[in-house]
Amino acid sequence: MNNTKKLYKSNDKVLSGVLAGVAEYFDVDPTIVRLGYIVLAVVTGIFPAIIGYVIAAVIIPQKPHVHHMDYTEVKHEPKAEEKKEEAKPESTQN
């Protein structure tokens, strides 16, 4: 099984999901990453942070959609033979 982690843009997004994707990759709260980004942007000057974000938004792929099925919600549909047996009246009882 392939256990390598990959960086994706998150579906939990404010703008494009870059910072939430970084937070998911490092398994931290997205709010912490967003606040850290704001501090970094203010310290370095806003323009380099914006350019870096735009480049990351273009390069980092969107997270693939995985559909999970909850097997507890799946109803058992009776087979055709079972339906026929249920429909037959029991004539053997007296």
Beta strands, then each sheet from edge to edge (+ up, - down):
end
